[in-house]
Structure formats: C-alpha cells, structure tokens
Amino acid sequence: MKKVFVSGSRSIRYLPKSVLESLEKIIDSNMKVLIGDAKGVDKLVQDYLSRKKYSNVIIYTVCENPRNLSSDNFQVKKIYTDKLRGREKQEKKDEEMTKDSDYLFVIWDGKSEGSFKNILRGLKNNKKIKVYYVKEKRFLKKEELTETNIREIYLKNKEITKNKMRKQNLQNKFIFPTNL
C-alpha cells in the first residue's frame, strides 16, 4: 500500500479547494496517510479525513499522547526522541515520516521552516512531491520543485538577503541543511 506524508505550515487556517480535491484523490486511492499532530495543516487534514470517515491514517507524535487527534480510528505512532529538545524532536519525527512514505504532499505558506525542510528532504530522498503554495494559490509545477527554487521561495518569504545570510551564517544552520 502506498503511503503519503501530508505536512504543511502551522499558520494555515483553511484548506483550499485544490488541496481538498487532492485529498479526495488520496482517499479514492486508499493511500495510507501519515500526518503529524500540530495545529494548522496537520489538524485541518486530520479533521477533514475524520469527517470523511477515512481511517487509513497514522498520526506521528513525539508526545506521550498526540497534541491533536481528530479520530480514535486513527493509528498513533510515537517517535522516541528522549535525547533531543524542542524543534529537534519535530525534525526527527518529520525525518521518520519522510522515510516511511512514498510521496510527500506539502501545503506551504512559503516561509515555514519545517515545511521547507520537508520539501528539501523529500527531494534529497527522491520522493514524489506535490507542493501547494498558498501564497500564490497554486501547485508548484514539477520543474519548479528544485532545491534552488524552493530555497529562493523560502528566502523571499523570510525576507532574508544574501548579506544577512552571510552575517548570520545561516547557510550552515538551515538554508543548506546537512541533516536531511
């Protein structure tokens, strides 16, 4: 059975019609949906799948119990991150979800660092990726799904100039992550 890792920005408050249509295709294909437990896209997608009574879903969490769980019919997978802190725990969870999936479906505001890293990790791991870019209300075209273009979108939305990047030495921290 094919598995899709659905992720996205916590800032997003609704799922656009095009995203809902893609979720319907996932349901129709009976794909296993891997999703996190954060607010924003994770919670919105969980709610949608629950309303559709679609239970072929695994909620990944680093907590003892998921922060958000829209249906008792969803499976829960705890990722153990005892030695990690804060955002590192969530990154470990996202790494596991990428590894466990065949496809990535990202609903991105263009500035979420977690979604940015998920896209880059998916590209690095040769996953099939679909990205809905909320700011432009469209899916990115296949030829736009390159590391260079994704970085440009991210930097443009984060309003970071190359000079600021050099000063802050961000290239090694998260612009060019080595731990993907």
C-alpha positions in Angstrom: 0.0 0.0 0.0 1.3 3.4 -1.0 1.9 6.0 1.8 1.7 9.8 1.6 3.3 12.1 4.2 1.0 15.2 4.4 2.5 18.2 6.0 2.3 22.0 6.0 2.5 25.2 7.7 1.0 25.8 11.2 0.0 29.3 10.1 -2.6 27.9 7.6 -6.2 28.2 8.8 -8.2 26.6 6.0 -7.6 24.0 3.2 -8.1 25.5 -0.3 -10.4 23.7 -2.7 -7.5 22.3 -4.8 -6.0 20.8 -1.7 -9.3 19.2 -0.8 -9.5 17.7 -4.3 -6.1 16.2 -3.9 -7.1 14.7 -0.5 -10.1 13.2 -2.2 -7.8 11.5 -4.7 -5.7 10.2 -1.9 -8.9 8.8 -0.2 -10.1 7.3 -3.6 -6.7 5.6 -4.0 -6.9 4.2 -0.4 -3.4 5.5 0.4 -2.1 5.4 3.9 -1.9 9.0 5.2 1.0 9.8 7.5 0.4 13.1 9.3 1.7 15.0 12.4 -0.2 16.3 15.4 0.5 20.1 15.1 -2.0 22.9 14.7 -2.5 24.3 11.2 -2.3 21.9 8.3 -1.9 18.7 10.4 -5.1 19.4 12.4 -7.1 20.6 9.3 -6.2 17.5 7.4 -7.0 15.3 10.4 -10.4 17.0 10.7 -11.1 16.6 7.0 -10.2 12.9 7.0 -12.2 12.3 10.1 -15.3 14.0 8.6 -14.9 11.8 5.6 -14.7 8.8 7.9 -11.3 7.9 6.4 -9.3 5.9 8.9 -6.3 4.7 6.8 -4.3 7.3 8.8 -1.3 7.2 11.1 -0.7 10.2 13.4 3.0 10.7 14.2 3.8 12.3 17.6 6.8 12.9 19.8 4.5 13.3 22.8 3.1 10.7 25.1 -0.3 11.4 23.5 -0.8 13.4 20.3 -1.4 17.1 20.7 -4.2 16.8 18.2 -6.1 13.6 17.4 -9.3 14.1 15.4 -10.4 10.5 15.4 -10.0 7.5 17.7 -10.0 5.4 14.5 -6.6 6.9 13.5 -3.5 4.9 14.4 -0.8 6.6 16.5 2.9 6.2 16.2 5.2 7.6 18.9 8.6 8.6 17.7 11.1 8.4 20.6 13.3 11.5 20.9 14.4 11.4 24.5 17.8 12.9 23.8 16.5 15.7 21.6 14.9 19.1 22.5 12.4 21.4 21.1 12.3 21.7 17.3 14.9 18.8 17.0 12.2 16.4 18.2 9.8 17.6 15.5 12.5 17.3 12.9 13.2 13.7 13.9 9.5 12.9 13.6 9.4 14.5 10.1 12.5 12.5 9.1 10.8 9.3 10.1 7.6 10.3 8.2 9.7 11.0 5.1 11.5 7.7 5.4 8.2 5.8 5.9 6.4 7.4 2.9 6.3 7.0 -0.8 5.0 10.5 -1.5 5.0 13.9 0.1 2.1 16.4 -0.1 3.1 19.7 1.4 0.7 22.7 1.9 3.2 25.5 2.3 3.0 29.2 3.1 6.5 29.7 1.7 8.1 30.7 5.0 7.5 27.7 7.3 11.0 26.3 8.1 9.6 22.8 8.9 7.8 22.6 5.5 10.8 24.0 3.8 13.0 21.2 5.3 10.4 18.6 4.5 10.4 19.6 0.8 14.2 19.5 0.7 14.4 16.2 2.5 11.9 14.7 0.1 13.9 16.0 -2.9 17.1 14.6 -1.5 15.4 11.2 -0.9 13.9 11.1 -4.4 10.3 11.1 -3.1 7.5 12.2 -5.4 6.4 15.6 -4.1 3.4 17.7 -4.6 3.5 21.3 -3.1 0.6 23.6 -2.9 2.0 27.1 -2.5 -0.7 29.0 -0.5 0.7 32.5 -1.2 0.1 32.0 -5.0 -2.9 29.8 -4.6 -1.5 27.0 -6.9 0.5 23.8 -7.0 4.2 24.2 -7.9 5.0 22.7 -11.3 7.3 19.7 -11.5 10.1 21.9 -12.9 9.8 24.3 -10.0 10.5 21.5 -7.5 14.2 22.0 -7.3 16.3 22.7 -4.3 17.4 26.1 -5.8 13.8 27.2 -6.4 12.5 26.1 -3.1 15.3 28.0 -1.3 14.5 31.1 -3.4 10.8 30.9 -2.4 11.8 30.4 1.2 14.3 33.2 1.3 11.9 35.6 -0.5 9.2 34.9 2.0 11.5 35.1 5.0 12.9 38.4 3.6 16.5 37.3 4.2 19.1 38.9 1.9 22.3 37.2 0.9 24.2 39.8 3.0 22.1 38.9 6.1 22.7 35.3 5.4 26.4 35.7 5.4 26.4 37.8 8.5 24.2 35.3 10.4 26.0 32.3 8.9 22.6 30.8 8.2 23.9 28.8 5.2 25.1 26.0 7.5 22.2 26.4 10.0 19.1 25.9 7.9 19.4 27.2 4.4 21.7 24.4 3.4 20.8 21.7 5.9 23.1 18.8 6.1 20.9 16.6 8.3 18.2 16.0 5.8 
